[in-house]
Amino acid sequence: MLELRPTCENCNKTLPPSSLEARICSYECTFCADCVDGILENVCPNCGGGFVPRPVRPFRNLKGDNFLGRHPASGKLRYQPVDAAAHARFAAAIKATPPHQR
């Protein structure tokens, strides 16, 4: 089950469970769309993978108790700002390769 982390790891922007701005990699590293597009260039600074929009968990019970009230979002903050220069060097070699081929 996705943690639905509450903030962007880079800028600490609030990303509530319903946010359409949240982006995650396959390890659930969570960043806002502005950081993914403007700083990270779709390269996760933690694993080198790409990002996709984070799914939104339903607020109410639509079926089988699979909703936010039964499975709440995480409160765990992971604020670790990216060193932009170091990330640019890291991403330079792989950003042209589509995430599914990295």
Secondary structure, DSSP 8 states (H G I E B T S, - for coil): -----SB-TTT--B--TT-SSEEE-TT--EEEHHHIIIIITT--TTTS---EE-----SS-SSTT-STTTS------------HHHHHHHHHTTTTS-GGG-
